[in-house]
Amino acid sequence: MAAKGAIAKEEIFAKMMEVFEGSFMYNNGKELRIDWEEEGNPVQIKVTLTRATEAVSPEGEVKKAAAVAKEAGPIPSATVPTSFKEPTPEEKQNVEDLLKSLGLD
Protein backbone atom coordinates (compact mmCIF):
# COMPACT_ATOMS: atom_id res chain seq x y z
CA MET A 1 0.00 0.00 0.00
CA ALA A 2 1.28 3.47 -0.86
CA ALA A 3 2.33 5.77 1.97
CA LYS A 4 -0.07 8.54 2.91
CA GLY A 5 0.41 11.51 0.61
CA ALA A 6 2.26 9.52 -2.09
CA ILE A 7 -0.41 10.10 -4.72
CA ALA A 8 -0.67 13.78 -3.83
CA LYS A 9 3.11 14.16 -4.17
CA GLU A 10 3.09 12.50 -7.61
CA GLU A 11 0.27 14.76 -8.81
CA ILE A 12 1.95 17.91 -7.44
CA PHE A 13 5.30 16.98 -9.02
CA ALA A 14 3.52 16.35 -12.34
CA LYS A 15 1.87 19.80 -12.17
CA MET A 16 5.22 21.45 -11.36
CA MET A 17 6.83 19.69 -14.33
CA GLU A 18 4.12 21.19 -16.55
CA VAL A 19 5.03 24.69 -15.33
CA PHE A 20 8.83 24.42 -15.37
CA GLU A 21 10.02 23.42 -18.84
CA GLY A 22 12.95 21.02 -18.79
CA SER A 23 12.45 20.03 -15.15
CA PHE A 24 12.91 16.35 -14.34
CA MET A 25 12.57 13.82 -11.55
CA TYR A 26 15.78 12.61 -9.89
CA ASN A 27 16.91 10.33 -7.06
CA ASN A 28 14.40 7.56 -7.81
CA GLY A 29 11.52 10.04 -8.10
CA LYS A 30 12.13 11.62 -4.69
CA GLU A 31 13.08 15.07 -5.95
CA LEU A 32 12.31 17.42 -8.81
CA ARG A 33 15.21 19.28 -10.41
CA ILE A 34 14.57 22.66 -12.07
CA ASP A 35 17.26 24.30 -14.18
CA TRP A 36 17.32 28.09 -13.77
CA GLU A 37 19.55 31.04 -14.48
CA GLU A 38 20.62 33.47 -11.77
CA GLU A 39 22.70 36.54 -12.58
CA GLY A 40 23.74 34.95 -15.86
CA ASN A 41 24.86 31.70 -14.24
CA PRO A 42 23.09 28.34 -14.41
CA VAL A 43 21.70 27.00 -11.13
CA GLN A 44 19.61 23.96 -10.38
CA ILE A 45 16.85 24.00 -7.78
CA LYS A 46 16.06 20.74 -5.99
CA VAL A 47 12.45 20.37 -4.80
CA THR A 48 11.32 17.68 -2.36
CA LEU A 49 7.86 17.26 -0.87
CA THR A 50 6.95 16.07 2.60
CA ARG A 51 3.45 15.24 3.79
CA ALA A 52 2.44 17.21 6.86
CA THR A 53 1.50 15.13 9.89
CA GLU A 54 -1.53 17.30 10.55
CA ALA A 55 -3.31 19.78 8.31
CA VAL A 56 -3.59 23.36 9.55
CA SER A 57 -5.30 26.50 8.31
CA PRO A 58 -3.29 29.65 7.48
CA GLU A 59 -4.24 30.90 10.95
CA GLY A 60 -2.68 27.80 12.58
CA GLU A 61 -5.92 26.04 13.40
CA VAL A 62 -5.65 22.25 13.19
CA LYS A 63 -8.06 20.82 10.63
CA LYS A 64 -9.94 17.65 11.48
CA ALA A 65 -9.55 14.77 9.05
CA ALA A 66 -12.68 13.67 7.23
CA ALA A 67 -13.84 10.11 7.77
CA VAL A 68 -12.90 8.03 4.74
CA ALA A 69 -14.21 4.60 3.90
CA LYS A 70 -11.42 2.14 3.13
CA GLU A 71 -11.31 0.82 -0.41
CA ALA A 72 -10.49 -2.76 -1.19
CA GLY A 73 -7.58 -3.33 -3.52
CA PRO A 74 -4.68 -1.18 -4.63
CA ILE A 75 -5.01 2.53 -5.20
CA PRO A 76 -3.91 3.56 -8.70
CA SER A 77 -1.04 6.03 -8.71
CA ALA A 78 -0.81 9.14 -10.87
CA THR A 79 1.51 8.94 -13.83
CA VAL A 80 4.10 11.55 -14.69
CA PRO A 81 3.38 13.04 -18.11
CA THR A 82 5.71 11.74 -20.79
CA SER A 83 5.41 14.78 -23.01
CA PHE A 84 5.65 18.47 -22.22
CA LYS A 85 2.44 20.48 -22.34
CA GLU A 86 3.00 24.19 -22.95
CA PRO A 87 1.83 26.25 -19.94
CA THR A 88 -1.11 28.54 -20.53
CA PRO A 89 -0.56 32.32 -20.47
CA GLU A 90 -2.37 32.36 -17.10
CA GLU A 91 0.00 29.71 -15.67
CA LYS A 92 3.02 31.62 -16.97
CA GLN A 93 1.71 34.82 -15.37
CA ASN A 94 1.15 32.98 -12.07
CA VAL A 95 4.78 31.82 -12.09
CA GLU A 96 6.01 35.32 -12.96
CA ASP A 97 3.92 36.80 -10.12
CA LEU A 98 5.26 34.18 -7.70
CA LEU A 99 8.86 34.88 -8.71
CA LYS A 100 8.32 38.64 -8.29
CA SER A 101 6.76 38.18 -4.86
CA LEU A 102 9.78 36.08 -3.84
CA GLY A 103 12.21 38.67 -5.25
CA LEU A 104 13.47 36.22 -7.89
CA ASP A 105 12.52 38.17 -11.01
Rosetta blueprint (number, residue, H / E / L):
1 M L
2 A L
3 A L
4 K L
5 G L
6 A H
7 I H
8 A H
9 K H
10 E H
11 E H
12 I H
13 F H
14 A H
15 K H
16 M H
17 M H
18 E H
19 V H
20 F L
21 E L
22 G L
23 S L
24 F E
25 M E
26 Y E
27 N L
28 N L
29 G L
30 K L
31 E E
32 L E
33 R E
34 I E
35 D E
36 W E
37 E E
38 E E
39 E L
40 G L
41 N E
42 P E
43 V E
44 Q E
45 I E
46 K E
47 V E
48 T L
49 L L
50 T L
51 R L
52 A L
53 T L
54 E L
55 A L
56 V E
57 S L
58 P L
59 E L
60 G L
61 E L
62 V E
63 K L
64 K L
65 A L
66 A L
67 A L
68 V L
69 A L
70 K L
71 E L
72 A L
73 G L
74 P L
75 I L
76 P L
77 S L
78 A L
79 T L
80 V L
81 P L
82 T L
83 S L
84 F L
85 K L
86 E L
87 P L
88 T L
89 P H
90 E H
91 E H
92 K H
93 Q H
94 N H
95 V H
96 E H
97 D H
98 L H
99 L H
100 K H
101 S H
102 L L
103 G L
104 L L
105 D L
